[in-house]
Amino acid sequence: MRTHRFRFGFNVTCSILLPVILCGVLALFITDDVFSAQTAPQSFAEIVIVKQRRFVDYHQTFVNFGKSASGSADEYEVAMALGTVASRTGEYLAAIHTLLEIYSDLSCGEDRARVRPLIERELVFYSELTGPSIEEADLNIAHTKMPGVAAEGMRMRDDLREVKRTVDSIRLR
């Protein structure tokens, strides 16, 4: 007597397993950036505070690079100068965040109308302060020989440009 075994054909197995495997592989490649893009902050105040935290991290990173400059005074100075740019930008962003929070907490239309020109003037001021910070970052990046400092400096410079664009795009209603 012949026994029959239940066998999946190669084509049936591939048609079932292939989509499952592809979904698993795609899930492995999803990064936090992709996820955060789907759940992006909704207000400028939230965007600004996220950027402010990033510049606090940059500051700490450059301080650590400065500590590990292995006796080179020039490399130490470059890392610390970039850290100063990061710290200063973080302070600007904290101030911008405070201004935006104050504005959003105003419920009276008349108060908002009175405060709007003041806050808009301050936003222009902070945007203008970001330009020299970009230039300062560029100059310091050009003088470093440490690849880590250069790479992180370029990321920070790109984030400075993004900060300037973001601040320039804020429109109070």
C-alpha positions as CSV (number, residue, x, y, z in Angstrom):
1,M,0.0,0.0,0.0
2,R,1.3,3.4,-0.9
3,T,1.2,6.1,1.6
4,H,0.5,9.6,0.5
5,R,2.5,12.4,2.1
6,F,1.2,15.9,2.0
7,R,3.8,17.8,0.1
8,F,4.0,21.4,-0.8
9,G,5.4,22.0,-4.2
10,F,8.4,24.3,-4.5
11,N,6.4,27.0,-6.2
12,V,3.7,27.0,-3.5
13,T,6.3,27.1,-0.7
14,C,8.1,30.1,-2.4
15,S,4.8,31.9,-2.9
16,I,4.0,31.7,0.8
17,L,7.4,32.1,2.3
18,L,8.8,34.8,0.0
19,P,6.4,37.6,1.1
20,V,6.8,36.7,4.7
21,I,10.6,36.9,4.4
22,L,10.5,40.1,2.4
23,C,8.2,41.7,5.1
24,G,10.7,40.6,7.8
25,V,13.7,42.0,6.0
26,L,11.9,45.3,5.3
27,A,11.0,45.5,8.9
28,L,14.7,45.2,9.8
29,F,15.6,48.2,7.6
30,I,13.0,50.6,9.0
31,T,14.9,53.1,11.0
32,D,13.9,55.6,13.7
33,D,14.2,58.4,11.1
34,V,11.5,56.7,9.0
35,F,9.3,56.2,12.0
36,S,9.8,59.7,13.4
37,A,8.9,61.1,10.0
38,Q,5.5,59.5,10.3
39,T,5.1,60.9,13.8
40,A,6.7,64.2,13.2
41,P,6.1,67.1,15.6
42,Q,3.1,69.2,14.7
43,S,4.1,72.6,16.0
44,F,7.1,74.8,15.5
45,A,7.7,74.8,19.2
46,E,8.0,71.0,19.2
47,I,10.3,71.1,16.2
48,V,12.5,73.8,17.8
49,I,12.8,71.8,21.1
50,V,13.9,68.7,19.2
51,K,16.6,70.7,17.4
52,Q,17.6,72.3,20.7
53,R,18.2,68.9,22.2
54,R,20.3,67.9,19.2
55,F,22.6,70.9,19.7
56,V,23.0,70.0,23.4
57,D,24.2,66.6,22.2
58,Y,26.5,68.2,19.7
59,H,28.0,70.4,22.4
60,Q,28.7,67.3,24.6
61,T,30.2,65.4,21.6
62,F,32.6,68.2,20.8
63,V,33.6,68.5,24.4
64,N,34.4,64.8,24.4
65,F,36.4,65.2,21.2
66,G,38.3,68.0,22.8
67,K,39.2,65.9,25.8
68,S,40.5,63.1,23.4
69,A,42.5,65.5,21.2
70,S,45.6,63.6,22.3
71,G,47.7,66.6,23.3
72,S,47.1,68.6,20.1
73,A,46.2,72.1,21.2
74,D,45.0,73.0,17.7
75,E,42.6,70.0,17.6
76,Y,41.4,70.8,21.1
77,E,40.7,74.4,20.1
78,V,38.8,73.4,17.0
79,A,36.6,70.9,18.9
80,M,35.9,73.4,21.7
81,A,35.1,76.1,19.2
82,L,32.6,73.8,17.5
83,G,31.2,73.0,20.9
84,T,30.7,76.7,21.6
85,V,28.8,77.1,18.4
86,A,26.6,74.1,19.4
87,S,26.0,75.5,22.8
88,R,25.2,79.0,21.6
89,T,22.8,77.6,19.0
90,G,21.1,75.5,21.7
91,E,20.6,78.6,23.7
92,Y,19.1,80.5,20.7
93,L,16.7,77.6,20.2
94,A,15.7,77.5,23.8
95,A,14.9,81.2,23.6
96,I,12.9,80.7,20.4
97,H,11.0,77.8,22.0
98,T,10.2,80.1,25.0
99,L,8.9,82.8,22.7
100,L,6.7,80.4,20.8
101,E,5.3,78.9,24.0
102,I,4.5,82.3,25.3
103,Y,2.8,83.2,22.1
104,S,0.8,80.0,22.0
105,D,-0.3,80.5,25.6
106,L,-1.9,83.9,24.8
107,S,-5.6,83.4,24.3
108,C,-6.6,87.0,23.8
109,G,-6.4,88.1,20.1
110,E,-5.5,91.7,21.2
111,D,-2.6,90.4,23.2
112,R,-1.4,88.2,20.4
113,A,-1.6,91.2,18.0
114,R,0.5,93.3,20.4
115,V,3.1,90.6,21.0
116,R,3.4,89.3,17.4
117,P,5.7,92.0,16.1
118,L,8.0,91.7,19.1
119,I,8.3,87.9,18.7
120,E,8.7,88.2,14.9
121,R,11.5,90.7,15.4
122,E,13.2,88.3,17.8
123,L,12.9,85.4,15.4
124,V,14.6,87.5,12.7
125,F,17.3,88.3,15.2
126,Y,18.0,84.7,16.0
127,S,17.9,83.7,12.4
128,E,20.5,86.4,11.6
129,L,22.7,85.1,14.5
130,T,22.7,81.6,12.9
131,G,24.4,82.8,9.7
132,P,27.7,83.6,11.4
133,S,27.5,80.3,13.3
134,I,27.4,78.5,10.0
135,E,30.4,80.4,8.8
136,E,32.3,79.7,12.1
137,A,31.5,76.0,11.8
138,D,32.8,76.0,8.3
139,L,36.1,77.6,9.3
140,N,36.6,75.2,12.2
141,I,35.8,72.2,10.1
142,A,38.4,73.3,7.6
143,H,41.1,73.3,10.3
144,T,40.6,69.9,11.9
145,K,42.5,66.8,11.0
146,M,40.4,64.5,13.2
147,P,37.9,62.7,10.9
148,G,35.3,62.4,13.7
149,V,35.3,66.1,14.4
150,A,35.1,66.9,10.7
151,A,32.2,64.5,10.2
152,E,30.3,65.7,13.2
153,G,31.0,69.3,12.4
154,M,29.6,68.9,8.9
155,R,26.4,67.3,10.3
156,M,26.1,70.2,12.8
157,R,26.7,72.7,10.0
158,D,23.9,71.1,8.0
159,D,21.7,71.2,11.0
160,L,22.5,74.9,11.5
161,R,21.3,75.5,7.9
162,E,18.2,73.6,8.7
163,V,17.6,75.6,11.9
164,K,18.0,78.9,9.9
165,R,15.4,77.6,7.3
166,T,13.1,76.5,10.1
167,V,13.2,79.8,12.0
168,D,12.8,81.7,8.7
169,S,9.7,79.7,8.0
170,I,7.9,80.4,11.3
171,R,4.8,82.5,10.7
172,L,2.7,83.5,13.7
173,R,-1.0,83.6,13.3
